[in-house]
Amino acid sequence: MNPPASNTSTTAAKTAILPALPTEPRTATRRRPSPRRRTVLLSVCAGAAILVLATTALTTGQIPMPPLTALRALIGLGDPGDVLVVQEFRAPRMAAAIVAGSGLAVAGALLQRLFRNPLASPDVMGVTGGASLGAVALLAAGASQTLIPVAALGGGLLAAVLLGAFAWRSGLGVTRLVLVGLAVQAGLAAAVNLMVVRFPAELANSALQWTTGSLYGRTWTEVSAAGGAVAAAMAVAFVLHRRLAVLDLGDDSAGGLGLAPSTARLQLLLTAVVLASLAAVLTGPVAFVALAVPHVVRFIAGPPTAGTLALSALTGSVLLLGSDLVVQHLLPVHGLPVGVVTATLGAPWLLVLMIRQSRPTHRSFG
C-alpha cells in the first residue's frame, strides 16, 4: 500500500532542507579584520615599501650597484668610490625624504583633525611658505646656516600668526581658511622670490630649494639636526593625540573632563607648525604630502587613532621618497626639484576637495 502523498512531500521537503543547514555558519564566520589589525598590517606594508624604496635610492643612479654593495658602502666598507657616493650623496637625500615626509604627513593629520577641515594643511595654510621665508631671510642676512632650523621655525610661526589674524575672527570656515591660507602662502612665496632674485650669484643656488622644494644637496649634518627635532616633535604629537578625541566631544564636554580646550588647541597647533617647519628645513615648500596623506590613510584604515597617525608618518615617507625617485630616474628632464612632482599631483587634488566641500549635501568633516 502506498503512503499518503502528504507524508511523501513532507519527507522530501525535509530532505531538501537539511543539507543546506551546515552552510549557514560558514558564511557567518567570515569577518572583516578589526580596524586595529588592519592598521598594523598597513603599517607593516608601508614599512616594507620604505625599505624597497630606500634600497632603490641607494642602488640606482649614474653609478648603479648591487644592493649588497650599497649596504656595505653605507656602513663604510668596500670600494672608496662606492662609499663616497652612498654616504655623501644618496643616503642623506634618502634619509631627508623619509624624515620630511613623515613630519609633513603628521602635521597635516593634526591640522585636519584640529580644525575639522579636510583642506587644512601646512602648505595650504602658508606654514611651509613662512618657513621658507625665514630660511631665505637668514641666508640674505649672511648669518650662519646652522641657524636655518631656528629661522624656518620662526617663519612658520609667523605664517600661523598671519593666518590667525586674517581668518580667526570671522570663523575658520572651509572656504575662508583656504582662501586666506593661499593668500598668505602667495605673499610669502613672492617675498622669497624677491630675496632670491636680489641674492648674489654664489648664494642663489643655496636658496633655490626654498622656491619650489628640493632634496638636492642634503648633508648628514642637516638630516641629523632636523631628524632629531622632528622625532621629538612627533613624540609630543603622539602624547597630545588623545586630546583630539576629547576635543571632538565639544568644548563643554572637554572642560567637564578637565581639559582646557583653548590650551589644548594651541599646543596641538604649535606641534603641527613645528613639524611642518622642521620638514621644510630639509625640503623647502613641498606641497601635496601634508594635504593628501591624511585622506588616503582615513580611506584605507578608517577613523583616526594613534595607530593611523603612525601610519600617516610612514605613508608620508613613502610618498615623498617615491616622488623623489620619480624625479631622479623616470622623468625625461633631469634636475627637477621634487616639489614639481608633488605640486603637479596636489593641484587637482585640492581642486577636487574644494568642489566636494562646496556641495550643500556634503557631510561635515570629522
C-alpha positions as a LaTeX table, in Angstrom:
\begin{tabular}{lrrr}
\hline
Residue & $x$ (\AA) & $y$ (\AA) & $z$ (\AA) \\
\hline
Met1 & 0.00 & 0.00 & 0.00 \\
Asn2 & 1.44 & 3.35 & $-1.00$ \\
Pro3 & 1.97 & 6.03 & 1.74 \\
Pro4 & $-0.11$ & 9.15 & 1.66 \\
Ala5 & 1.06 & 11.81 & $-0.75$ \\
Ser6 & 1.21 & 14.41 & 2.01 \\
Asn7 & 3.73 & 12.35 & 4.05 \\
Thr8 & 5.92 & 11.82 & 0.97 \\
Ser9 & 6.07 & 15.53 & 0.13 \\
Thr10 & 6.86 & 16.39 & 3.74 \\
Thr11 & 9.77 & 13.92 & 3.86 \\
Ala12 & 11.14 & 15.22 & 0.56 \\
Ala13 & 10.96 & 18.78 & 1.80 \\
Lys14 & 12.87 & 17.89 & 4.97 \\
Thr15 & 15.50 & 16.06 & 2.95 \\
Ala16 & 15.94 & 19.08 & 0.67 \\
Ile17 & 16.29 & 21.47 & 3.57 \\
Leu18 & 18.67 & 19.51 & 5.81 \\
Pro19 & 21.80 & 19.61 & 3.58 \\
Ala20 & 21.64 & 23.41 & 3.33 \\
Leu21 & 21.80 & 23.96 & 7.09 \\
Pro22 & 25.57 & 23.40 & 7.65 \\
Thr23 & 26.46 & 26.10 & 5.08 \\
Glu24 & 24.94 & 28.95 & 7.09 \\
Pro25 & 27.55 & 29.12 & 9.92 \\
Arg26 & 30.37 & 29.20 & 7.34 \\
Thr27 & 29.17 & 32.47 & 5.82 \\
Ala28 & 28.51 & 33.93 & 9.28 \\
Thr29 & 32.09 & 33.28 & 10.47 \\
Arg30 & 33.64 & 35.47 & 7.76 \\
Arg31 & 34.53 & 38.78 & 9.34 \\
Arg32 & 36.48 & 41.78 & 8.22 \\
Pro33 & 39.71 & 42.44 & 10.12 \\
Ser34 & 39.39 & 44.84 & 13.03 \\
Pro35 & 40.49 & 48.45 & 12.44 \\
Arg36 & 43.46 & 47.97 & 14.76 \\
Arg37 & 44.64 & 44.85 & 12.96 \\
Arg38 & 44.12 & 46.50 & 9.58 \\
Thr39 & 46.20 & 49.49 & 10.70 \\
Val40 & 49.00 & 47.21 & 11.87 \\
Leu41 & 49.01 & 45.32 & 8.56 \\
Leu42 & 49.03 & 48.55 & 6.56 \\
Ser43 & 51.86 & 49.91 & 8.70 \\
Val44 & 53.90 & 46.79 & 8.02 \\
Cys45 & 53.24 & 47.18 & 4.29 \\
Ala46 & 54.25 & 50.85 & 4.41 \\
Gly47 & 57.43 & 49.97 & 6.28 \\
Ala48 & 58.26 & 47.34 & 3.69 \\
Ala49 & 57.64 & 49.89 & 0.92 \\
Ile50 & 60.06 & 52.29 & 2.61 \\
Leu51 & 62.73 & 49.57 & 2.69 \\
Val52 & 62.22 & 48.82 & $-1.00$ \\
Leu53 & 62.31 & 52.49 & $-2.00$ \\
Ala54 & 65.33 & 53.19 & 0.21 \\
Thr55 & 67.20 & 50.27 & $-1.37$ \\
Thr56 & 66.29 & 51.60 & $-4.80$ \\
Ala57 & 67.52 & 55.07 & $-3.84$ \\
Leu58 & 70.87 & 53.69 & $-2.69$ \\
Thr59 & 71.48 & 51.40 & $-5.66$ \\
Thr60 & 70.29 & 53.38 & $-8.70$ \\
Gly61 & 71.83 & 56.37 & $-10.40$ \\
Gln62 & 74.71 & 57.17 & $-12.72$ \\
Ile63 & 76.77 & 54.60 & $-10.81$ \\
Pro64 & 74.47 & 51.59 & $-10.29$ \\
Met65 & 75.49 & 49.00 & $-7.74$ \\
Pro66 & 74.04 & 45.77 & $-6.28$ \\
Pro67 & 72.08 & 46.04 & $-3.02$ \\
Leu68 & 74.75 & 44.19 & $-1.02$ \\
Thr69 & 77.44 & 46.53 & $-2.31$ \\
Ala70 & 75.32 & 49.57 & $-1.43$ \\
Leu71 & 74.68 & 48.21 & 2.05 \\
Arg72 & 78.39 & 47.61 & 2.64 \\
Ala73 & 79.17 & 51.10 & 1.36 \\
Leu74 & 76.54 & 52.55 & 3.70 \\
Ile75 & 78.47 & 51.22 & 6.72 \\
Gly76 & 81.82 & 52.26 & 5.28 \\
Leu77 & 83.00 & 49.01 & 3.71 \\
Gly78 & 84.01 & 48.24 & 0.13 \\
Asp79 & 85.35 & 50.44 & $-2.64$ \\
Pro80 & 86.10 & 54.04 & $-1.50$ \\
Gly81 & 84.26 & 55.42 & $-4.54$ \\
Asp82 & 81.12 & 53.48 & $-3.67$ \\
Val83 & 81.38 & 54.61 & $-0.05$ \\
Leu84 & 81.62 & 58.24 & $-1.15$ \\
Val85 & 78.63 & 58.01 & $-3.50$ \\
Val86 & 76.38 & 56.24 & $-0.98$ \\
Gln87 & 77.35 & 58.00 & 2.25 \\
Glu88 & 77.72 & 61.54 & 0.96 \\
Phe89 & 75.14 & 61.79 & $-1.81$ \\
Arg90 & 72.48 & 59.08 & $-1.87$ \\
Ala91 & 71.94 & 58.20 & 1.79 \\
Pro92 & 71.46 & 61.77 & 3.11 \\
Arg93 & 68.95 & 62.52 & 0.36 \\
Met94 & 67.06 & 59.30 & 1.07 \\
Ala95 & 67.01 & 59.95 & 4.83 \\
Ala96 & 65.86 & 63.55 & 4.30 \\
Ala97 & 62.90 & 62.34 & 2.23 \\
Ile98 & 61.89 & 59.86 & 4.96 \\
Val99 & 62.15 & 62.43 & 7.77 \\
Ala100 & 60.46 & 65.28 & 5.91 \\
Gly101 & 57.67 & 63.10 & 4.51 \\
Ser102 & 56.75 & 61.77 & 7.93 \\
Gly103 & 56.85 & 65.23 & 9.52 \\
Leu104 & 54.64 & 66.80 & 6.84 \\
Ala105 & 52.11 & 63.95 & 6.96 \\
Val106 & 51.72 & 64.06 & 10.74 \\
Ala107 & 51.44 & 67.85 & 10.67 \\
Gly108 & 48.67 & 67.60 & 8.07 \\
Ala109 & 46.82 & 64.94 & 10.07 \\
Leu110 & 46.93 & 67.09 & 13.22 \\
Leu111 & 45.71 & 70.23 & 11.45 \\
Gln112 & 42.86 & 68.50 & 9.62 \\
Arg113 & 41.65 & 66.85 & 12.82 \\
Leu114 & 42.13 & 70.01 & 14.90 \\
Phe115 & 40.20 & 72.31 & 12.55 \\
Arg116 & 37.78 & 69.60 & 11.36 \\
Asn117 & 38.70 & 70.79 & 7.91 \\
Pro118 & 39.85 & 68.44 & 5.11 \\
Leu119 & 41.68 & 71.30 & 3.39 \\
Ala120 & 43.81 & 72.28 & 6.39 \\
Ser121 & 47.47 & 71.52 & 5.71 \\
Pro122 & 50.78 & 73.35 & 6.24 \\
Asp123 & 51.22 & 74.15 & 2.55 \\
Val124 & 47.65 & 75.44 & 2.07 \\
Met125 & 47.78 & 77.46 & 5.29 \\
Gly126 & 51.13 & 79.08 & 4.47 \\
Val127 & 53.25 & 77.41 & 7.17 \\
Thr128 & 55.80 & 75.94 & 4.75 \\
Gly129 & 55.96 & 79.27 & 2.90 \\
Gly130 & 56.71 & 81.02 & 6.17 \\
Ala131 & 59.46 & 78.51 & 6.96 \\
Ser132 & 60.98 & 79.16 & 3.56 \\
Leu133 & 60.87 & 82.91 & 4.14 \\
Gly134 & 62.65 & 82.54 & 7.47 \\
Ala135 & 65.41 & 80.41 & 5.96 \\
Val136 & 65.95 & 82.71 & 2.97 \\
Ala137 & 65.98 & 85.80 & 5.21 \\
Leu138 & 68.71 & 84.16 & 7.27 \\
Leu139 & 70.77 & 83.48 & 4.15 \\
Ala140 & 70.22 & 87.05 & 2.96 \\
Ala141 & 71.46 & 88.37 & 6.30 \\
Gly142 & 74.66 & 86.36 & 5.96 \\
Ala143 & 74.16 & 84.50 & 9.24 \\
Ser144 & 75.42 & 81.00 & 9.90 \\
Gln145 & 73.46 & 78.29 & 8.08 \\
Thr146 & 73.39 & 76.24 & 11.28 \\
Leu147 & 70.62 & 78.62 & 12.43 \\
Ile148 & 68.38 & 77.76 & 9.47 \\
Pro149 & 66.12 & 75.41 & 11.54 \\
Val150 & 65.50 & 78.21 & 14.05 \\
Ala151 & 64.79 & 80.72 & 11.27 \\
Ala152 & 62.46 & 78.29 & 9.50 \\
Leu153 & 60.56 & 77.65 & 12.72 \\
Gly154 & 60.19 & 81.38 & 13.28 \\
Gly155 & 58.88 & 81.83 & 9.76 \\
Gly156 & 56.36 & 79.03 & 10.19 \\
Leu157 & 55.08 & 80.59 & 13.41 \\
Leu158 & 54.84 & 83.96 & 11.62 \\
Ala159 & 52.66 & 82.38 & 8.93 \\
Ala160 & 50.42 & 80.82 & 11.58 \\
Val161 & 50.02 & 84.19 & 13.28 \\
Leu162 & 49.15 & 85.89 & 9.99 \\
Leu163 & 46.58 & 83.22 & 9.18 \\
Gly164 & 45.00 & 83.56 & 12.60 \\
Ala165 & 44.89 & 87.35 & 12.35 \\
Phe166 & 43.10 & 87.28 & 8.99 \\
Ala167 & 40.78 & 84.30 & 9.41 \\
Trp168 & 40.18 & 83.57 & 13.09 \\
Arg169 & 37.88 & 86.45 & 13.97 \\
Ser170 & 35.41 & 85.62 & 11.22 \\
Gly171 & 35.45 & 81.89 & 11.87 \\
Leu172 & 37.52 & 79.17 & 10.28 \\
Gly173 & 35.12 & 78.08 & 7.56 \\
Val174 & 36.42 & 75.81 & 4.86 \\
Thr175 & 36.42 & 78.33 & 2.02 \\
Arg176 & 37.68 & 81.23 & 4.11 \\
Leu177 & 40.53 & 79.22 & 5.62 \\
Val178 & 41.69 & 78.02 & 2.21 \\
Leu179 & 41.49 & 81.44 & 0.57 \\
Val180 & 43.30 & 83.19 & 3.41 \\
Gly181 & 45.89 & 80.43 & 3.58 \\
Leu182 & 46.55 & 80.59 & $-0.15$ \\
Ala183 & 46.85 & 84.37 & 0.05 \\
Val184 & 49.36 & 84.12 & 2.90 \\
Gln185 & 51.29 & 81.43 & 1.04 \\
Ala186 & 51.37 & 83.51 & $-2.16$ \\
Gly187 & 52.57 & 86.60 & $-0.32$ \\
Leu188 & 55.33 & 84.71 & 1.46 \\
Ala189 & 56.38 & 82.98 & $-1.78$ \\
Ala190 & 56.62 & 86.38 & $-3.50$ \\
Ala191 & 58.86 & 87.65 & $-0.71$ \\
Val192 & 61.07 & 84.58 & $-1.05$ \\
Asn193 & 61.37 & 85.02 & $-4.83$ \\
Leu194 & 62.24 & 88.70 & $-4.40$ \\
Met195 & 65.05 & 87.85 & $-2.00$ \\
Val196 & 66.40 & 85.12 & $-4.25$ \\
Val197 & 66.45 & 87.45 & $-7.28$ \\
Arg198 & 68.44 & 90.00 & $-5.31$ \\
Phe199 & 70.88 & 87.41 & $-3.98$ \\
Pro200 & 74.48 & 87.33 & $-5.18$ \\
Ala201 & 75.14 & 84.57 & $-7.69$ \\
Glu202 & 77.04 & 82.44 & $-5.16$ \\
Leu203 & 74.02 & 82.32 & $-2.83$ \\
Ala204 & 71.33 & 81.83 & $-5.46$ \\
Asn205 & 71.87 & 78.06 & $-5.73$ \\
Ser206 & 71.66 & 77.54 & $-1.98$ \\
Ala207 & 68.38 & 79.46 & $-1.89$ \\
Leu208 & 66.83 & 77.74 & $-4.89$ \\
Gln209 & 65.28 & 74.91 & $-2.86$ \\
Trp210 & 63.23 & 77.47 & $-0.91$ \\
Thr211 & 61.23 & 78.40 & $-4.01$ \\
Thr212 & 59.87 & 75.01 & $-5.18$ \\
Gly213 & 61.11 & 72.41 & $-2.71$ \\
Ser214 & 64.07 & 70.12 & $-3.33$ \\
Leu215 & 66.05 & 67.35 & $-1.65$ \\
Tyr216 & 69.20 & 68.05 & $-3.64$ \\
Gly217 & 72.44 & 68.55 & $-1.71$ \\
Arg218 & 71.26 & 67.43 & 1.70 \\
Thr219 & 74.02 & 66.63 & 4.21 \\
Trp220 & 74.16 & 64.40 & 7.26 \\
Thr221 & 74.51 & 67.47 & 9.47 \\
Glu222 & 71.19 & 68.86 & 8.25 \\
Val223 & 69.45 & 65.48 & 8.35 \\
Ser224 & 70.62 & 64.61 & 11.85 \\
Ala225 & 69.69 & 68.00 & 13.31 \\
Ala226 & 66.27 & 68.18 & 11.67 \\
Gly227 & 65.63 & 64.46 & 12.16 \\
Gly228 & 66.22 & 64.64 & 15.90 \\
Ala229 & 63.94 & 67.65 & 16.24 \\
Val230 & 61.23 & 66.01 & 14.10 \\
Ala231 & 61.41 & 62.85 & 16.22 \\
Ala232 & 60.98 & 64.90 & 19.41 \\
Ala233 & 58.06 & 66.88 & 17.96 \\
Met234 & 56.44 & 63.68 & 16.72 \\
Ala235 & 56.69 & 62.16 & 20.20 \\
Val236 & 54.87 & 65.24 & 21.53 \\
Ala237 & 52.24 & 64.81 & 18.83 \\
Phe238 & 51.53 & 61.24 & 19.94 \\
Val239 & 51.31 & 62.34 & 23.58 \\
Leu240 & 48.84 & 65.10 & 22.70 \\
His241 & 46.86 & 62.99 & 20.24 \\
Arg242 & 44.40 & 61.76 & 22.88 \\
Arg243 & 43.33 & 65.34 & 23.49 \\
Leu244 & 41.94 & 65.49 & 19.97 \\
Ala245 & 39.42 & 62.79 & 20.87 \\
Val246 & 38.34 & 64.83 & 23.89 \\
Leu247 & 38.05 & 68.00 & 21.79 \\
Asp248 & 35.79 & 66.11 & 19.39 \\
Leu249 & 33.22 & 65.95 & 22.19 \\
Gly250 & 32.85 & 69.73 & 22.25 \\
Asp251 & 34.28 & 72.46 & 24.45 \\
Asp252 & 31.74 & 71.99 & 27.24 \\
Ser253 & 32.32 & 68.25 & 27.49 \\
Ala254 & 36.08 & 68.69 & 27.23 \\
Gly255 & 36.03 & 71.24 & 30.03 \\
Gly256 & 33.94 & 68.89 & 32.14 \\
Leu257 & 36.60 & 66.21 & 31.68 \\
Gly258 & 39.31 & 68.56 & 32.96 \\
Leu259 & 40.77 & 69.67 & 29.60 \\
Ala260 & 41.21 & 73.34 & 28.75 \\
Pro261 & 40.11 & 73.48 & 25.07 \\
Ser262 & 41.99 & 76.66 & 24.14 \\
Thr263 & 45.24 & 75.46 & 25.68 \\
Ala264 & 44.94 & 72.05 & 24.04 \\
Arg265 & 44.28 & 73.57 & 20.61 \\
Leu266 & 47.25 & 75.91 & 20.97 \\
Gln267 & 49.53 & 73.02 & 21.94 \\
Leu268 & 48.40 & 70.91 & 19.01 \\
Leu269 & 48.68 & 73.83 & 16.58 \\
Leu270 & 52.22 & 74.65 & 17.73 \\
Thr271 & 53.20 & 70.99 & 17.40 \\
Ala272 & 51.91 & 70.86 & 13.82 \\
Val273 & 53.67 & 74.12 & 12.92 \\
Val274 & 56.95 & 72.87 & 14.41 \\
Leu275 & 56.72 & 69.59 & 12.46 \\
Ala276 & 55.96 & 71.32 & 9.16 \\
Ser277 & 58.65 & 73.96 & 9.65 \\
Leu278 & 61.34 & 71.40 & 10.51 \\
Ala279 & 60.33 & 69.31 & 7.49 \\
Ala280 & 60.63 & 72.43 & 5.33 \\
Val281 & 64.21 & 72.82 & 6.54 \\
Leu282 & 65.06 & 69.68 & 4.57 \\
Thr283 & 62.81 & 70.11 & 1.54 \\
Gly284 & 61.56 & 73.67 & 1.23 \\
Pro285 & 57.86 & 74.30 & 0.47 \\
Val286 & 56.85 & 70.84 & $-0.76$ \\
Ala287 & 53.13 & 70.65 & $-1.48$ \\
Phe288 & 50.54 & 67.83 & $-1.52$ \\
Val289 & 52.14 & 65.47 & 1.05 \\
Ala290 & 50.54 & 67.00 & 4.14 \\
Leu291 & 47.25 & 67.56 & 2.32 \\
Ala292 & 46.72 & 64.14 & 0.75 \\
Val293 & 48.25 & 61.60 & 3.12 \\
Pro294 & 45.66 & 62.01 & 5.93 \\
His295 & 42.84 & 61.49 & 3.40 \\
Val296 & 44.50 & 58.35 & 2.00 \\
Val297 & 45.03 & 56.92 & 5.48 \\
Arg298 & 41.43 & 57.59 & 6.52 \\
Phe299 & 40.23 & 55.88 & 3.36 \\
Ile300 & 42.29 & 52.70 & 3.81 \\
Ala301 & 42.49 & 52.47 & 7.62 \\
Gly302 & 39.33 & 54.06 & 8.97 \\
Pro303 & 38.75 & 56.60 & 11.76 \\
Pro304 & 41.75 & 58.48 & 13.19 \\
Thr305 & 43.62 & 56.87 & 16.07 \\
Ala306 & 47.19 & 56.87 & 17.37 \\
Gly307 & 47.82 & 53.91 & 15.06 \\
Thr308 & 46.60 & 55.78 & 11.98 \\
Leu309 & 48.79 & 58.73 & 12.99 \\
Ala310 & 51.81 & 56.42 & 12.87 \\
Leu311 & 50.56 & 55.05 & 9.55 \\
Ser312 & 50.34 & 58.63 & 8.25 \\
Ala313 & 54.01 & 59.16 & 9.11 \\
Leu314 & 55.02 & 56.02 & 7.20 \\
Thr315 & 52.79 & 56.86 & 4.24 \\
Gly316 & 54.21 & 60.37 & 4.03 \\
Ser317 & 57.72 & 58.92 & 3.87 \\
Val318 & 56.64 & 56.54 & 1.10 \\
Leu319 & 55.05 & 59.35 & $-0.92$ \\
Leu320 & 57.94 & 61.80 & $-0.70$ \\
Leu321 & 60.65 & 59.19 & $-1.21$ \\
Gly322 & 58.78 & 57.73 & $-4.18$ \\
Ser323 & 58.27 & 61.19 & $-5.69$ \\
Asp324 & 61.98 & 61.92 & $-5.36$ \\
Leu325 & 62.86 & 58.68 & $-7.15$ \\
Val326 & 60.47 & 59.64 & $-9.95$ \\
Val327 & 62.22 & 63.00 & $-10.27$ \\
Gln328 & 65.67 & 61.44 & $-10.33$ \\
His329 & 65.16 & 58.46 & $-12.61$ \\
Leu330 & 61.85 & 58.47 & $-14.51$ \\
Leu331 & 61.27 & 62.00 & $-15.81$ \\
Pro332 & 62.89 & 62.91 & $-19.14$ \\
Val333 & 64.09 & 66.25 & $-17.73$ \\
His334 & 66.81 & 65.77 & $-15.14$ \\
Gly335 & 67.43 & 68.05 & $-12.20$ \\
Leu336 & 63.82 & 68.97 & $-11.45$ \\
Pro337 & 63.01 & 69.55 & $-7.76$ \\
Val338 & 60.71 & 67.10 & $-6.03$ \\
Gly339 & 58.28 & 69.93 & $-5.33$ \\
Val340 & 57.37 & 69.99 & $-9.04$ \\
Val341 & 56.04 & 66.42 & $-8.87$ \\
Thr342 & 54.16 & 66.89 & $-5.60$ \\
Ala343 & 52.64 & 70.19 & $-6.78$ \\
Thr344 & 51.51 & 68.58 & $-10.03$ \\
Leu345 & 49.73 & 65.90 & $-8.03$ \\
Gly346 & 48.43 & 68.31 & $-5.40$ \\
Ala347 & 46.76 & 70.89 & $-7.64$ \\
Pro348 & 43.97 & 68.60 & $-8.99$ \\
Trp349 & 43.61 & 67.00 & $-5.55$ \\
Leu350 & 42.98 & 70.39 & $-3.94$ \\
Leu351 & 40.51 & 71.29 & $-6.69$ \\
Val352 & 38.53 & 68.08 & $-6.14$ \\
Leu353 & 38.41 & 68.65 & $-2.39$ \\
Met354 & 37.17 & 72.22 & $-2.80$ \\
Ile355 & 34.46 & 71.09 & $-5.22$ \\
Arg356 & 33.32 & 68.41 & $-2.77$ \\
Gln357 & 33.24 & 70.90 & 0.10 \\
Ser358 & 31.18 & 73.38 & $-1.93$ \\
Arg359 & 28.32 & 70.91 & $-2.32$ \\
Pro360 & 25.43 & 71.62 & 0.08 \\
Thr361 & 24.86 & 67.92 & 0.71 \\
His362 & 28.47 & 67.28 & 1.71 \\
Arg363 & 28.78 & 66.00 & 5.23 \\
Ser364 & 30.89 & 67.88 & 7.76 \\
Phe365 & 34.44 & 66.70 & 8.31 \\
Gly366 & 35.23 & 64.56 & 11.31 \\
\hline
\end{tabular}
